[in-house]
Amino acid sequence: MSNLVSPKLPNTKIKKVAILFSGGPAPTANSVIGSAALCFARAGIEVYGMKNGYTHLAEYNGENQLKEGDHYIRLDKRIEEGLRTSRGIIIGTARANPGKLLKQPDDLKDPKKIEPLLNVHKALTSLDIDALISIGGDDTLTTAAKFKLVIDSLPKNEKHINIIHLPKTIDNDYKGIDFTFGYFTAVEMLAHETRNLLADSEATGTGYISQVMGRKAAWLAYGAAIAGEASLVIGLEDIHESWYNKEQIIDPESGKILTNENGEALQRTVVNVDKLVGRCVDIIQAREKEGKTSFVAIVSEGIAEFLPLSEIKKCCSDDEYKSLKPDTFGHFPVSQLKYSSWLGRLISDEYKKRTGKSKKMVGLQFGYEIRCNQSTAYDIVLGSQLGIGGYRAIAELGKNGVMVSVGKTMEISYPTFDELIDMNRLRAYERPIQVGCDLHNLARYIEAWV
């Protein structure tokens, strides 16, 4: 018997599947969507690509019927040659989050809080959808888990839609999978830009501070720095507890100190900027002892969230500063704040203070330009396997409430939502880089030794 055996047609009751993509774009999205749709179509299962994430589903009220072309497309009729290797997202994306009102298990008893997810169920039921594949980051994974909880609570006579999730984030901060699709494509582009900056720095002596995406985890920063031969990389994980201080939380608009219900001043954790600047100058001087005058540092955007408010004010206009509103944890929404130029000026000042010499430092920010870059071969293989895993989970294995994961040798596994979600907080577990792990240590070995 030949080893070249095609998959058998599945024995399944699933007739219609919906696929949606939620959150920020990532390279290789169409590899995931296209490979899943291709298999469903060949198995005789209709595939509906829901346009713009959860947007139209969450707004459904029974009167605004979903229309083909406007709200969804039939992917089983759009399996074009070259889709898996194309840029962009064939079904679009959006950040609508129908589960955002659910913060704890008791919220599932509140009709108002579960209404958006019930709207999603009603919308999918109106199309007679049997299963939903969601593709997205940790928020979308959490939404998928919440959707399953709502579905599980429905009466038996109601349609119970299966849901599985495919992990997407170029931040790579996902528990349950080693590397997410698009991560290495994003790293490749960032590394290319980093090498360009290094060549410029070698030619001119100018130093560069490059700020990259990664609010809670520095995977992108570390990948870019290691592959791009950066001089230094610093992520939020690298900020030692001794580098943190406390400050009172001040409303940027009014200038008033915020207090709790007892009238006590609220406080937030902030990073000691002098420690951060000092490390950068330490590396510059260590490189000079090796005869190197170039300097390119990669820093992750997540550090911005912990900058003292007095320093945040220096990184944006007065209008932008006054519009900042702290969340319940005292964090300001500054993940997109360009702080690299400000940091560069502080590094330049500290360097001159130590050496008496001037060194020009330029700050840059990388982000949107990497999200739809042409995929690497590795990511196309990985993304395609994730899409196939989605098909196999639903059509062949009949799974529900799982995420598709792919290991180092492209082996597929299916961790459950219960393994990936803190059900007490209804939040996906975070996965920062572990300080002291071999990838983290790799950067330290490559950098100049202080």
C-alpha positions in Angstrom: 0.0 0.0 0.0 1.3 3.4 -0.9 2.3 5.9 1.8 0.8 8.6 -0.4 -2.7 8.3 1.1 -5.1 11.2 0.9 -7.2 12.0 4.1 -10.4 10.2 4.4 -13.7 12.1 4.3 -14.7 12.8 7.9 -17.6 11.2 9.6 -19.1 14.3 11.1 -22.4 16.1 11.7 -20.7 19.4 11.1 -22.1 21.0 7.9 -21.2 24.7 8.3 -18.1 26.3 9.9 -17.4 30.0 10.5 -13.9 31.4 10.7 -13.1 34.9 12.1 -9.9 36.8 12.7 -9.8 39.3 15.5 -7.3 41.9 16.8 -4.2 43.3 15.1 -2.9 41.8 11.8 -0.1 39.3 11.7 1.9 38.0 8.8 0.7 34.5 7.5 -3.0 35.1 8.4 -4.1 33.9 5.0 -2.0 30.7 5.4 -4.1 29.8 8.4 -7.4 30.8 6.9 -6.7 29.3 3.5 -5.5 25.9 4.6 -8.4 25.4 7.0 -10.9 26.5 4.3 -9.3 24.3 1.7 -9.8 21.2 3.8 -13.3 22.0 4.9 -14.3 22.6 1.3 -12.8 19.3 0.1 -14.7 17.6 2.9 -17.9 19.0 1.7 -18.3 21.4 4.6 -19.4 25.0 3.9 -17.0 27.6 5.2 -18.1 31.2 6.1 -15.5 33.8 6.6 -16.9 36.4 9.0 -15.7 39.8 8.0 -14.1 42.2 10.5 -13.9 39.9 13.5 -16.7 39.9 15.9 -18.0 43.3 14.8 -21.1 42.2 12.8 -21.8 39.2 15.0 -21.9 41.2 18.3 -24.2 43.8 16.7 -26.7 41.3 15.5 -30.3 41.8 16.8 -32.3 39.6 14.5 -33.5 42.4 12.4 -30.2 43.3 10.7 -29.7 40.0 8.8 -26.2 39.1 7.9 -25.5 39.6 4.2 -23.1 37.7 2.0 -20.4 40.1 0.8 -21.1 42.7 3.4 -20.8 40.6 6.6 -19.3 37.3 5.4 -17.9 35.6 2.4 -18.1 31.9 1.4 -14.6 30.8 1.7 -15.3 27.3 0.2 -15.9 29.2 -3.0 -12.9 31.5 -2.7 -10.0 29.0 -2.4 -7.7 30.7 -4.9 -4.3 29.5 -5.8 -1.7 31.5 -3.9 -4.0 32.5 -1.0 -1.9 30.7 1.6 1.2 32.7 0.6 -0.5 36.1 0.1 -0.3 39.1 2.4 -3.1 40.6 4.4 -6.2 39.0 5.8 -8.8 37.9 3.3 -11.7 38.3 5.8 -10.3 41.5 7.5 -10.1 42.1 11.2 -11.3 44.3 14.0 -11.0 44.7 17.7 -14.6 44.2 18.7 -14.7 42.2 22.0 -18.1 40.8 22.9 -16.8 39.3 26.1 -15.3 42.4 27.6 -18.0 42.8 30.2 -17.3 39.4 31.7 -14.6 39.8 34.4 -15.4 36.9 36.7 -17.6 33.8 36.6 -20.5 35.4 38.5 -20.8 37.9 35.5 -22.2 35.0 33.5 -25.4 35.3 35.5 -25.9 38.9 34.4 -28.1 39.1 31.2 -26.7 42.5 30.2 -23.1 41.3 30.4 -23.6 38.2 28.3 -25.9 39.9 25.8 -23.1 40.6 23.2 -22.0 36.9 23.3 -25.6 35.8 23.0 -25.9 38.1 19.9 -22.9 36.3 18.5 -24.7 33.0 19.0 -27.9 34.3 17.5 -26.0 35.6 14.4 -24.2 32.3 13.8 -27.4 30.4 14.4 -29.1 32.5 11.8 -26.6 31.1 9.2 -27.0 27.6 10.7 -23.3 27.5 11.7 -22.3 24.4 13.6 -18.8 25.4 14.7 -16.7 28.5 15.0 -12.9 28.9 14.6 -11.6 32.1 16.2 -8.1 33.3 15.3 -6.6 36.0 17.5 -4.5 37.0 20.5 -5.0 36.4 24.2 -8.1 38.6 24.3 -9.6 36.6 21.5 -8.7 33.3 23.2 -10.4 34.6 26.3 -13.5 35.6 24.3 -13.6 32.1 22.9 -13.5 30.6 26.3 -16.3 33.0 27.5 -18.3 32.1 24.4 -18.1 28.4 25.3 -19.2 29.1 28.9 -22.2 31.0 27.5 -23.0 28.2 25.0 -22.7 25.6 27.8 -25.3 27.4 29.8 -27.9 27.4 27.1 -30.9 25.0 27.3 -30.5 21.6 25.5 -33.0 22.6 22.9 -30.9 25.6 21.8 -28.2 25.1 19.2 -24.9 24.4 20.8 -22.1 25.7 18.5 -18.6 24.2 19.0 -15.7 26.6 19.2 -12.0 26.2 18.9 -9.2 28.8 18.8 -6.1 29.3 16.7 -3.4 31.4 18.4 -2.3 34.6 16.7 0.1 37.3 18.0 3.4 38.4 16.7 4.2 39.3 20.3 4.5 35.5 20.8 3.3 35.8 24.4 1.0 32.7 24.3 0.9 29.9 26.8 0.4 26.6 25.1 2.5 27.1 21.9 6.2 27.6 21.4 5.9 30.1 18.5 2.9 31.8 17.0 2.5 32.2 13.3 4.0 35.5 11.9 6.4 35.9 14.8 9.5 34.9 12.8 8.4 36.9 9.8 8.1 40.0 12.0 11.5 39.2 13.6 13.0 38.8 10.1 11.9 42.3 9.1 12.9 43.9 12.4 16.3 42.2 12.2 16.8 43.5 8.7 16.1 47.0 9.9 18.3 46.5 12.9 21.2 45.5 10.7 20.7 48.6 8.6 20.8 50.8 11.7 24.0 49.0 12.8 25.7 49.7 9.5 24.7 53.3 9.7 25.9 53.6 13.3 29.2 52.0 12.3 29.6 54.6 9.5 28.5 57.7 11.4 29.0 56.9 15.1 25.3 57.8 15.8 23.6 55.5 18.3 20.0 54.3 17.8 17.3 53.3 20.3 14.7 51.2 18.5 11.3 50.6 20.2 9.4 47.6 19.1 6.0 46.0 19.9 5.5 43.8 23.0 3.5 45.2 25.9 3.9 42.4 28.4 6.5 40.2 26.7 9.8 41.0 24.9 9.8 38.1 22.5 9.9 40.4 19.5 12.6 42.6 21.0 14.8 39.6 21.8 14.2 38.0 18.4 15.0 41.3 16.5 18.1 42.0 18.7 19.6 38.5 18.4 19.0 38.1 14.7 19.8 41.7 13.9 23.1 41.9 16.0 21.8 44.7 18.2 24.1 46.0 20.8 21.6 45.6 23.6 18.0 44.5 24.2 15.8 45.4 27.2 12.3 44.1 27.8 9.9 44.7 30.6 11.0 41.3 32.0 14.5 42.6 32.5 13.5 45.4 34.9 14.7 44.0 38.2 12.5 44.6 41.2 15.1 46.9 42.7 14.6 49.2 39.7 11.0 49.9 40.6 9.7 52.7 42.7 6.2 54.0 43.7 4.6 57.3 42.9 1.2 58.8 43.5 -1.3 58.6 40.6 -2.1 62.1 39.3 -4.9 62.8 36.8 -3.1 64.3 33.8 -6.0 66.5 32.9 -6.8 68.0 36.3 -3.5 67.6 38.0 -5.2 66.2 41.1 -4.0 63.2 43.1 -6.4 60.2 42.7 -7.6 58.6 45.9 -9.5 55.5 46.9 -12.9 55.4 48.7 -11.1 56.0 52.0 -9.4 59.1 50.7 -6.0 57.5 50.5 -3.7 58.5 47.6 -3.5 55.8 44.9 -0.1 54.7 43.9 1.4 53.1 40.8 4.6 51.2 40.2 7.2 53.1 38.1 10.7 52.2 36.8 13.8 54.0 38.0 14.8 55.7 34.8 18.4 56.3 36.0 18.9 52.5 36.2 17.7 52.0 32.7 19.8 54.7 31.3 22.8 53.6 33.2 22.6 50.1 31.8 22.6 51.5 28.2 25.7 53.7 28.9 27.5 50.7 30.6 27.1 48.7 27.3 28.2 51.6 25.2 31.4 52.0 27.2 32.0 48.2 27.3 31.7 48.1 23.5 34.2 51.0 23.2 36.7 48.9 25.2 36.3 46.3 22.5 37.0 49.0 19.8 33.4 49.3 18.7 31.8 52.8 18.4 28.4 51.7 17.0 25.4 51.2 19.2 21.9 50.0 18.5 19.6 49.2 21.4 16.2 47.4 21.1 13.7 48.2 23.8 10.1 46.8 24.1 7.1 49.2 24.2 5.9 47.7 27.5 8.4 49.7 29.5 6.4 52.8 28.6 3.6 51.7 30.9 5.9 52.0 33.9 7.5 55.4 33.2 7.0 58.1 35.8 4.3 60.5 34.8 6.7 63.3 34.8 8.7 61.5 32.1 5.7 60.5 30.1 4.8 64.2 29.9 8.1 64.7 28.1 7.3 62.1 25.4 4.1 63.5 24.1 2.2 66.8 23.4 0.1 68.5 26.1 -3.1 67.4 24.5 -1.9 63.7 24.3 -0.7 63.9 27.9 -4.0 65.4 29.3 -6.0 62.7 27.4 -4.3 59.9 29.4 -6.6 58.1 31.8 -5.2 55.4 34.2 -7.0 52.0 34.3 -8.0 50.2 37.5 -4.3 49.1 38.0 -3.0 52.7 37.7 -1.5 52.0 34.2 -1.7 54.7 31.6 -2.5 53.7 28.0 0.9 54.5 26.7 1.8 51.2 24.9 2.0 53.1 21.7 3.9 56.0 23.2 7.1 56.7 21.3 9.6 57.1 24.2 12.7 56.1 22.4 13.8 59.6 21.4 13.4 60.7 25.0 15.4 57.8 26.2 18.1 58.5 23.6 18.5 62.1 25.0 18.9 60.8 28.5 21.5 58.2 27.4 23.4 60.9 25.4 23.4 63.2 28.5 24.6 60.4 30.8 27.4 59.4 28.4 28.6 63.0 28.2 28.5 63.2 32.0 30.7 60.1 32.3 33.1 60.7 29.4 33.0 64.4 28.6 32.3 63.4 25.0 29.2 63.9 22.9 27.3 61.0 21.3 24.3 61.5 19.1 21.4 59.2 19.9 18.3 58.8 17.6 15.0 57.2 18.6 12.8 55.1 16.3 9.6 53.1 16.6 8.8 50.0 14.7 5.3 48.5 14.6 2.6 48.7 11.9 5.0 48.1 9.1 5.8 44.6 10.3 2.2 43.3 10.7 1.5 42.3 7.1 5.1 41.6 5.8 5.6 38.8 3.3 5.7 35.6 5.2 8.8 33.5 5.6 8.7 29.8 4.5 8.7 28.7 8.2 5.7 30.8 9.1 3.8 29.6 6.0 4.4 26.0 7.1 3.5 26.8 10.7 0.4 28.8 9.7 -0.8 26.1 7.3 -0.4 23.4 10.0 -2.4 25.5 12.5 -5.2 25.9 9.9 -5.1 22.1 9.2 -5.2 21.6 12.9 -8.4 23.6 13.1 -10.0 21.4 10.4 -8.9 18.2 12.1 -10.1 19.4 15.5 -13.6 20.1 14.3 -14.2 17.7 11.4 -12.1 14.6 12.3 -11.9 14.8 16.1 -15.1 16.6 17.1 -13.3 18.8 19.6 -14.8 21.8 21.4 -13.2 24.3 23.8 -9.6 23.7 22.7 -6.8 25.7 21.1 -4.8 24.3 18.3 -1.0 24.2 19.1 1.9 23.2 16.9 5.2 22.0 18.4 8.8 22.2 17.2 8.5 19.4 14.7 5.0 20.6 13.5 3.2 18.0 15.7 -0.4 19.2 16.5 -1.8 19.2 20.0 -5.0 20.5 21.5 -4.7 22.2 24.9 -8.1 22.9 26.5 -9.3 26.4 27.4 -9.2 25.3 31.0 -5.4 24.8 30.7 -4.9 28.2 29.1 -7.4 30.5 31.0 -7.4 31.6 34.6 -11.1 30.9 35.1 -11.3 32.9 38.3 -10.3 36.0 36.4 -11.5 34.9 33.0 -8.2 35.9 31.5 -5.6 34.1 29.4 -2.4 33.3 31.2 0.5 35.6 30.1 3.8 34.2 28.9 6.7 36.7 29.2 10.3 35.6 28.5 11.6 33.8 31.6 14.6 35.6 32.9 17.5 33.1 33.0 16.1 30.8 30.3 18.5 29.9 27.4 16.9 32.4 24.9 17.2 35.2 27.5 20.8 34.2 28.3 21.6 34.1 24.5 21.2 37.8 24.3 23.5 38.4 27.3 26.3 36.2 25.8 26.1 38.1 22.5 26.1 41.6 24.1 29.2 43.2 25.4 30.0 41.9 28.9 29.8 44.5 31.7 
